[in-house]
Amino acid sequence: MAYPPPTGGHPPSRHHGPPPVPPQHYGTPPPGGFPPPQAEGFLSGVPAPVYPPPPGVAPSPVSHSPVPVYLSAGLFIVAAVLSYVVAFANWDGTGGDPLSLAAVIGMVFTFQFTGNIDFAISATLTVATTVLAFAFVMLFRLNFARFVLGVVGLLVALYYGYALVYIMSFGFFAGPVLMSGVAFLLWLVAAVMAFLPATGRGMRRRSVPSAPAHPPWQQPPR
């Protein structure tokens, strides 16, 4: 039995369901009047969702540069060698070398109290030996060594600052003032280097950082 053709409208489609949607070009809103879906990520300015790292994936350890550690230990070694040089230059106890005598640790106290140069020579050799031993320990990045060296360095720097004031109170003597000034700066810089945060980080061989707030595959927009 044949059905009569429709009296009006479009001819019946051979396809079932709604008519196909024509291809859309980039930037053209979809049909139906709905707004385009908002893109996420860098181009849109909308922050991408943050996902935690996958289970079982630990952040990789971070190694710190040991350069500040070696630099601080090297400065203490140079200061210890300088102390050995000025101590052995006045080993006979006569104080025949006034240029190096000003850099002997405790020489000002010898002039003020004891009057015996052997006290200053012994103090200089003791400090130099102690500092040299802990400086070599610091090269192996053991953290306690830098605190010992920092405290000793500050104490010796304070002494040389006092020695500078004491020497210059009698007049400006170029040689002794120069030697005391060089020793003061050397010990002070070495002590400050030992207490720097970069030196403390360099003492750690490796450290594991906390998980990042944004994993590498979902970085926030810049």
C-alpha positions in Angstrom: 0.0 0.0 0.0 1.5 3.3 -1.0 1.2 6.3 1.1 0.5 9.7 -0.4 3.3 12.2 -0.4 3.2 15.0 2.2 1.3 18.0 1.2 3.8 20.6 2.5 7.3 21.1 4.1 10.5 19.3 3.2 10.7 15.9 1.8 11.4 13.2 4.3 15.1 12.6 5.0 16.7 9.3 4.4 18.7 9.6 7.7 17.2 8.9 11.1 17.7 11.3 13.9 18.5 15.0 13.9 20.1 16.5 10.8 24.0 16.5 10.8 25.8 19.5 12.1 27.9 21.3 9.5 31.6 21.5 10.2 32.6 24.3 12.5 35.7 26.5 12.0 38.0 27.7 14.8 36.4 30.6 16.6 32.8 29.8 15.4 30.3 29.2 18.2 28.5 25.9 18.0 24.9 25.8 16.8 22.1 26.1 19.1 23.1 29.4 20.7 25.2 27.8 23.5 28.4 29.6 24.4 31.7 27.8 23.5 33.2 25.9 26.3 35.9 27.8 28.2 39.4 26.6 27.4 41.7 25.9 30.3 45.4 26.6 30.5 47.9 29.2 29.4 46.0 30.7 26.5 42.7 31.3 28.2 44.1 32.7 31.5 42.0 30.3 33.5 44.1 28.2 36.0 44.2 24.6 35.1 43.1 22.1 37.8 45.8 21.0 40.2 46.2 17.3 40.6 48.3 15.6 43.2 51.3 13.6 42.0 50.6 10.0 41.2 50.9 7.5 44.1 54.3 6.0 44.5 56.1 8.8 42.7 58.5 10.6 45.1 60.2 13.9 44.3 63.7 13.5 43.2 66.5 14.6 45.6 68.2 17.9 45.1 71.9 18.3 45.5 73.4 21.5 46.7 76.6 23.2 45.5 79.6 22.6 47.8 81.4 25.7 46.5 80.6 27.9 49.5 81.8 25.2 51.9 85.1 24.8 50.1 85.6 28.6 49.9 85.0 29.0 53.6 87.3 26.2 54.5 89.9 27.5 52.2 89.8 30.9 53.9 90.3 29.3 57.3 93.2 27.3 56.0 94.8 30.5 54.6 94.3 32.2 58.0 95.8 29.2 59.8 98.8 29.3 57.6 99.3 33.0 58.2 99.2 32.4 61.9 101.9 29.7 61.6 104.0 32.1 59.6 103.9 35.0 62.0 104.3 32.6 65.0 107.4 31.0 63.6 108.8 34.3 62.5 108.9 35.3 66.2 109.7 31.9 67.6 112.9 33.1 69.4 110.8 35.3 71.7 112.7 38.5 71.0 110.1 40.2 68.8 112.7 41.1 66.3 110.2 41.3 63.4 107.7 44.1 64.3 105.9 43.7 61.0 104.7 40.1 61.7 104.6 40.7 65.5 101.4 42.7 65.1 99.6 39.7 63.5 100.5 37.3 66.4 97.3 36.5 68.3 97.4 37.8 71.8 100.4 40.1 71.4 98.4 43.1 72.7 97.6 41.2 75.9 101.3 40.3 76.2 102.2 44.0 76.2 99.4 44.9 78.6 99.6 42.0 81.1 102.2 39.2 80.9 105.1 40.8 79.2 106.1 37.4 77.9 105.9 36.8 74.2 105.7 33.0 74.6 102.1 33.4 75.7 101.1 35.0 72.3 103.2 32.4 70.3 101.5 29.6 72.1 98.0 31.1 71.6 98.7 31.6 67.9 99.9 28.1 67.4 96.9 26.7 69.3 94.4 28.6 67.3 96.1 27.8 64.0 96.2 24.1 64.7 92.6 24.0 65.9 91.3 25.9 62.9 93.4 23.8 60.5 92.0 20.6 61.8 88.4 21.7 61.7 88.8 23.2 58.2 89.9 19.8 56.9 86.8 18.3 58.6 84.6 20.9 57.0 85.9 19.8 53.6 84.0 16.6 54.2 80.8 18.6 54.7 80.3 17.9 58.4 78.0 20.6 59.6 79.3 20.9 63.2 82.7 22.0 61.9 81.5 25.2 60.4 79.9 26.4 63.6 83.2 25.7 65.5 85.1 27.6 62.9 82.6 30.4 62.7 82.8 31.0 66.5 86.6 30.8 66.6 86.8 33.1 63.5 84.6 35.7 65.1 86.6 35.7 68.4 89.9 36.1 66.5 88.5 38.8 64.3 87.3 40.7 67.5 90.8 40.4 68.9 92.4 41.8 65.7 89.9 44.7 65.7 90.9 45.5 69.3 94.6 45.2 68.3 94.1 47.7 65.5 92.6 50.2 67.9 95.4 49.6 70.4 98.2 50.0 67.8 96.7 53.1 66.3 96.3 54.7 69.7 100.1 55.1 69.7 100.2 56.6 66.2 99.8 55.3 62.7 102.4 52.6 62.0 102.0 51.5 58.4 103.5 48.0 58.7 101.8 46.8 61.9 98.5 48.4 61.0 98.6 46.7 57.6 99.3 43.3 59.0 96.6 43.6 61.7 94.1 44.9 59.1 94.8 42.0 56.7 94.5 39.5 59.5 91.3 41.1 60.7 89.6 41.0 57.3 90.7 37.5 56.6 89.3 36.0 59.8 86.1 38.1 59.6 85.3 37.1 56.0 86.1 33.4 56.8 83.7 33.5 59.8 80.9 35.3 57.9 81.3 32.7 55.1 80.9 29.9 57.6 77.5 31.3 58.8 76.0 32.0 55.4 72.8 30.1 54.5 74.5 29.0 51.2 77.3 27.4 53.2 74.7 25.6 55.4 72.9 24.3 52.3 76.2 23.2 50.8 76.9 21.1 53.9 73.9 18.9 53.0 74.9 16.2 50.5 71.3 15.7 49.3 67.9 16.8 50.4 64.4 15.7 49.3 62.1 18.6 48.5 58.5 18.7 49.3 55.9 17.9 46.6 55.3 20.9 44.3 52.0 22.6 44.5 51.7 22.4 40.7 53.0 19.2 39.1 55.1 19.7 36.0 52.3 18.5 33.7 49.8 21.0 35.1 51.8 24.3 35.6 49.7 27.4 36.6 49.3 30.2 34.0 52.1 32.8 33.9 
